């Protein structure tokens, strides 16, 4: 859903300008994003939103699961964004300033900050910055009330509560409601999940994850359950949810009978 909403250039631009406190001239959704997706998916990764302006590149992610290694995931995503530029023959000096942004539904560092910003600094002299033009930002929606910037606070509050309280969050909320009624979006969402299942099955078949099948299987089942809950919220039938997640009809029916939080 986040990716679908961020396809709207106006909303995407407004969110980035709000979170980063910068002005963006014009966003570009690169044609090369298809090849980027193929490359990332071969590694089991899909970027939520990947956009550029004239001298910057942005990767924006929504993160609900606190079980992952967020710092190393950000490190990997940064390397992928840089690699994408170098694959097209650019020199190191031509790398654009990059922002890897995670918007979390939990506090990854349990420090109670609404935003954690990281840059590469010298350990011996904290005033000395590497100046590699990479920034990693993690927004913690659980601490939205502590955010001093009003616009960011209202955005994080919407992420946390789904209650719009500003012009920007009104626009986001309206688009979310539109997408829920969009048959094309539902089909894409279903196809994406089926594609992820195909990749997982292929990985098992090729023996790329020998020795951890049991753990992955358990994680995959939990992901399927969470995906099924999302499908049910979108109004998909029990049969389609079962088809898209691989869960049994009985399990999906059980989930459908439970109150959706």
FINU-788535 format. One record per residue (C-alpha): x, y, z; residue in one letter. Coordinates in steps of 0.001 Angstrom, whole numbers, always signed. Layout:
BEGIN
<pt <X, Y, Z>, 'A'>
...
This chain:
BEGIN
<pt <+0, +0, +0>, 'X'>
<pt <+2845, +2394, +871>, 'X'>
<pt <+4477, +1812, -2504>, 'X'>
<pt <+1180, +2388, -4301>, 'X'>
<pt <+614, +5699, -2511>, 'X'>
<pt <+4177, +6836, -3160>, 'X'>
<pt <+3689, +6369, -6902>, 'X'>
<pt <+1942, +9721, -6746>, 'X'>
<pt <+4785, +12195, -7460>, 'X'>
<pt <+3137, +15035, -5528>, 'X'>
<pt <+2656, +12965, -2383>, 'X'>
<pt <+6088, +11337, -2633>, 'X'>
<pt <+7747, +14720, -3111>, 'X'>
<pt <+5818, +16227, -180>, 'X'>
<pt <+6738, +13365, +2161>, 'X'>
<pt <+10428, +13611, +1296>, 'X'>
<pt <+10469, +17397, +1629>, 'X'>
<pt <+8732, +17095, +4998>, 'X'>
<pt <+10993, +14411, +6434>, 'X'>
<pt <+14266, +15845, +5112>, 'X'>
<pt <+13412, +19550, +5341>, 'X'>
<pt <+14692, +20163, +1819>, 'X'>
<pt <+13285, +21424, -1463>, 'X'>
<pt <+13089, +18951, -4334>, 'X'>
<pt <+12878, +20320, -7839>, 'X'>
<pt <+11397, +17293, -9562>, 'X'>
<pt <+11250, +13594, -8770>, 'X'>
<pt <+12076, +10909, -11294>, 'X'>
<pt <+10768, +7359, -11229>, 'X'>
<pt <+13566, +5809, -13317>, 'X'>
<pt <+12812, +3470, -16204>, 'X'>
<pt <+15824, +1528, -14989>, 'X'>
<pt <+13833, +692, -11857>, 'X'>
<pt <+12654, -2497, -13614>, 'X'>
<pt <+16213, -3785, -13966>, 'X'>
<pt <+16968, -2645, -10439>, 'X'>
<pt <+14008, -4631, -9170>, 'X'>
<pt <+15133, -7738, -11051>, 'X'>
<pt <+18635, -7438, -9606>, 'X'>
<pt <+17372, -6856, -6078>, 'X'>
<pt <+14792, -9614, -6232>, 'X'>
<pt <+17509, -12083, -7235>, 'X'>
<pt <+18954, -11308, -3798>, 'X'>
<pt <+15560, -11574, -2114>, 'X'>
<pt <+15116, -7806, -1709>, 'X'>
<pt <+12582, -5353, -3119>, 'X'>
<pt <+12860, -1637, -2470>, 'X'>
<pt <+9580, -15, -1461>, 'X'>
<pt <+10181, +3340, -3127>, 'X'>
<pt <+13222, +4307, -5201>, 'X'>
<pt <+13246, +7824, -6662>, 'X'>
<pt <+15694, +10513, -7755>, 'X'>
<pt <+15953, +14213, -8329>, 'X'>
<pt <+18717, +16023, -10208>, 'X'>
<pt <+21445, +15429, -7615>, 'X'>
<pt <+19991, +13073, -4996>, 'X'>
<pt <+18636, +9551, -4751>, 'X'>
<pt <+16115, +8345, -2177>, 'X'>
<pt <+15105, +4916, -936>, 'X'>
<pt <+12102, +5006, +1419>, 'X'>
<pt <+10974, +1934, +3320>, 'X'>
<pt <+8130, +1135, +5703>, 'X'>
<pt <+9226, -1363, +8358>, 'X'>
<pt <+6798, -3188, +10651>, 'X'>
<pt <+8920, -6159, +11728>, 'X'>
<pt <+11363, -5559, +14581>, 'X'>
<pt <+12965, -8992, +14119>, 'X'>
<pt <+15199, -7998, +11205>, 'X'>
<pt <+18720, -6595, +11471>, 'X'>
<pt <+17817, -3061, +10475>, 'X'>
<pt <+21341, -1552, +10469>, 'X'>
<pt <+22747, -4240, +8180>, 'X'>
<pt <+19698, -4076, +5931>, 'X'>
<pt <+20301, -351, +5537>, 'X'>
<pt <+23957, -1042, +4778>, 'X'>
<pt <+22943, -3507, +2074>, 'X'>
<pt <+20366, -1176, +551>, 'X'>
<pt <+22958, +1606, +444>, 'X'>
<pt <+25348, -671, -1442>, 'X'>
<pt <+22608, -1588, -3925>, 'X'>
<pt <+21746, +2039, -4627>, 'X'>
<pt <+25427, +2861, -5198>, 'X'>
<pt <+25979, -231, -7314>, 'X'>
<pt <+23060, +765, -9519>, 'X'>
<pt <+24819, +4026, -10367>, 'X'>
<pt <+28189, +2400, -11015>, 'X'>
<pt <+26665, -276, -13245>, 'X'>
<pt <+25743, +2476, -15674>, 'X'>
<pt <+29362, +3547, -16108>, 'X'>
<pt <+29464, +6449, -13694>, 'X'>
<pt <+32667, +7442, -11957>, 'X'>
<pt <+32779, +7432, -8137>, 'X'>
<pt <+32743, +11223, -8154>, 'X'>
<pt <+29402, +11173, -9959>, 'X'>
<pt <+27572, +9264, -7250>, 'X'>
<pt <+24545, +11235, -6144>, 'X'>
<pt <+23893, +12217, -2560>, 'X'>
<pt <+21826, +9372, -1122>, 'X'>
<pt <+19215, +9030, +1588>, 'X'>
<pt <+18166, +5640, +2954>, 'X'>
<pt <+14999, +6257, +4966>, 'X'>
<pt <+13179, +3728, +7117>, 'X'>
<pt <+9818, +4596, +8671>, 'X'>
<pt <+9282, +2151, +11534>, 'X'>
<pt <+6267, +1071, +13541>, 'X'>
<pt <+8557, +344, +16489>, 'X'>
<pt <+11606, +1866, +18181>, 'X'>
<pt <+14657, +49, +16759>, 'X'>
<pt <+17057, +1439, +19373>, 'X'>
<pt <+14663, +1805, +22351>, 'X'>
<pt <+15963, +5322, +23021>, 'X'>
<pt <+12589, +6982, +22566>, 'X'>
<pt <+13699, +9308, +19773>, 'X'>
<pt <+11273, +10091, +16930>, 'X'>
<pt <+14156, +10176, +14448>, 'X'>
<pt <+17634, +8642, +14364>, 'X'>
<pt <+20007, +10150, +11769>, 'X'>
<pt <+23332, +8537, +10918>, 'X'>
<pt <+26322, +9844, +8978>, 'X'>
<pt <+29894, +8541, +8782>, 'X'>
<pt <+31988, +10375, +11372>, 'X'>
<pt <+35605, +10012, +12485>, 'X'>
<pt <+35834, +8144, +15799>, 'X'>
<pt <+38848, +10201, +16920>, 'X'>
<pt <+37260, +13524, +15963>, 'X'>
<pt <+33473, +13570, +15931>, 'X'>
<pt <+33536, +16947, +14148>, 'X'>
<pt <+35187, +15335, +11131>, 'X'>
<pt <+32674, +13924, +8678>, 'X'>
<pt <+33659, +11519, +5894>, 'X'>
<pt <+31564, +13600, +3451>, 'X'>
<pt <+30578, +10601, +1357>, 'X'>
<pt <+27118, +12204, +1006>, 'X'>
<pt <+25263, +9237, +2468>, 'X'>
<pt <+22583, +9685, +5097>, 'X'>
<pt <+20574, +7015, +6857>, 'X'>
<pt <+17450, +8074, +8726>, 'X'>
<pt <+15156, +5942, +10845>, 'X'>
<pt <+11837, +7444, +11885>, 'X'>
<pt <+10171, +5935, +14942>, 'X'>
<pt <+6407, +6463, +14679>, 'X'>
<pt <+5849, +5291, +18274>, 'X'>
<pt <+7518, +8496, +19491>, 'X'>
<pt <+5633, +10886, +17202>, 'X'>
<pt <+4507, +13019, +20154>, 'X'>
<pt <+8137, +13921, +20918>, 'X'>
<pt <+8867, +15224, +17414>, 'X'>
<pt <+9345, +19012, +17496>, 'X'>
<pt <+8683, +19588, +13802>, 'X'>
<pt <+4896, +19863, +13504>, 'X'>
<pt <+4651, +18496, +9969>, 'X'>
<pt <+6850, +15483, +10724>, 'X'>
<pt <+4938, +14879, +13958>, 'X'>
<pt <+1609, +14798, +12131>, 'X'>
<pt <+3010, +12483, +9469>, 'X'>
<pt <+4413, +10041, +12034>, 'X'>
<pt <+1158, +10205, +13957>, 'X'>
<pt <-696, +9156, +10804>, 'X'>
<pt <+1734, +6285, +10243>, 'X'>
<pt <+1102, +5158, +13818>, 'X'>
<pt <-2633, +5814, +14213>, 'X'>
<pt <-3975, +6104, +10637>, 'X'>
<pt <-5661, +9334, +11749>, 'X'>
<pt <-4987, +12245, +9324>, 'X'>
<pt <-4390, +15631, +10954>, 'X'>
<pt <-2791, +17692, +8164>, 'X'>
<pt <-3196, +18473, +4474>, 'X'>
<pt <-484, +15959, +3591>, 'X'>
<pt <-1914, +13133, +5688>, 'X'>
<pt <-5407, +13913, +4360>, 'X'>
<pt <-4062, +13390, +832>, 'X'>
<pt <-2315, +10177, +1845>, 'X'>
<pt <-5418, +8859, +3583>, 'X'>
<pt <-7639, +9652, +607>, 'X'>
<pt <-5292, +7792, -1716>, 'X'>
<pt <-5158, +4811, +651>, 'X'>
<pt <-8940, +4603, +557>, 'X'>
<pt <-8912, +4872, -3243>, 'X'>
<pt <-6347, +2090, -3513>, 'X'>
<pt <-8439, -193, -1323>, 'X'>
<pt <-11180, +15, -3955>, 'X'>
<pt <-8759, -337, -6856>, 'X'>
<pt <-9024, -3761, -8487>, 'X'>
<pt <-5723, -3250, -10319>, 'X'>
<pt <-3916, -2617, -7035>, 'X'>
<pt <-5446, -5723, -5479>, 'X'>
<pt <-4313, -7788, -8433>, 'X'>
<pt <-768, -6365, -8282>, 'X'>
<pt <-635, -6993, -4540>, 'X'>
<pt <-1741, -10575, -5058>, 'X'>
<pt <+727, -11104, -7918>, 'X'>
<pt <+3588, -9676, -5848>, 'X'>
<pt <+2914, -12144, -3066>, 'X'>
<pt <+2715, -15053, -5505>, 'X'>
<pt <+6021, -13938, -7036>, 'X'>
<pt <+7671, -13878, -3607>, 'X'>
<pt <+6474, -17417, -3008>, 'X'>
<pt <+7953, -18521, -6349>, 'X'>
<pt <+11333, -17040, -5401>, 'X'>
<pt <+11263, -18836, -2051>, 'X'>
<pt <+10399, -22158, -3683>, 'X'>
<pt <+13239, -21699, -6208>, 'X'>
<pt <+15710, -20938, -3435>, 'X'>
<pt <+14748, -24143, -1642>, 'X'>
<pt <+15043, -26140, -4873>, 'X'>
<pt <+18529, -24811, -5612>, 'X'>
<pt <+19714, -25514, -2092>, 'X'>
<pt <+20717, -21897, -1416>, 'X'>
<pt <+19388, -21970, +2120>, 'X'>
<pt <+20248, -25486, +3298>, 'X'>
<pt <+20318, -25919, +7043>, 'X'>
<pt <+17864, -23107, +7839>, 'X'>
<pt <+14740, -24394, +6088>, 'X'>
<pt <+12864, -24882, +9314>, 'X'>
<pt <+13457, -21328, +10516>, 'X'>
<pt <+12575, -19848, +7134>, 'X'>
<pt <+9463, -22004, +6924>, 'X'>
<pt <+8277, -20695, +10262>, 'X'>
<pt <+9050, -17120, +9234>, 'X'>
<pt <+7337, -17613, +5871>, 'X'>
<pt <+4205, -18931, +7585>, 'X'>
<pt <+4063, -15894, +9869>, 'X'>
<pt <+4545, -13607, +6863>, 'X'>
<pt <+1758, -15450, +5047>, 'X'>
<pt <-542, -14905, +8030>, 'X'>
<pt <+249, -11173, +8142>, 'X'>
<pt <-258, -10919, +4371>, 'X'>
<pt <-3572, -12762, +4671>, 'X'>
<pt <-4732, -10256, +7279>, 'X'>
<pt <-3878, -7423, +4892>, 'X'>
<pt <-5725, -9153, +2033>, 'X'>
<pt <-8793, -9576, +4250>, 'X'>
<pt <-8709, -5887, +5168>, 'X'>
<pt <-8724, -5100, +1448>, 'X'>
<pt <-11875, -7156, +1060>, 'X'>
<pt <-10502, -10102, -916>, 'X'>
<pt <-12462, -13335, -762>, 'X'>
<pt <-11404, -16247, +1461>, 'X'>
<pt <-10546, -18267, -1642>, 'X'>
<pt <-8325, -15579, -3194>, 'X'>
<pt <-6543, -14970, +94>, 'X'>
<pt <-5827, -18683, +432>, 'X'>
<pt <-4555, -18813, -3160>, 'X'>
<pt <-2331, -15777, -2723>, 'X'>
<pt <-774, -16796, +599>, 'X'>
<pt <-660, -20581, +402>, 'X'>
<pt <-2621, -20900, +3642>, 'X'>
<pt <-5468, -23365, +3915>, 'X'>
<pt <-9058, -22200, +3541>, 'X'>
<pt <-9620, -23212, +7147>, 'X'>
<pt <-6739, -21061, +8372>, 'X'>
<pt <-7892, -18042, +6349>, 'X'>
<pt <-11439, -18498, +7601>, 'X'>
<pt <-10069, -18598, +11149>, 'X'>
<pt <-8248, -15308, +10545>, 'X'>
<pt <-11339, -13777, +8965>, 'X'>
<pt <-13388, -14630, +12042>, 'X'>
<pt <-10961, -12821, +14327>, 'X'>
<pt <-11334, -9058, +14895>, 'X'>
<pt <-8873, -7252, +12606>, 'X'>
<pt <-6688, -4866, +14535>, 'X'>
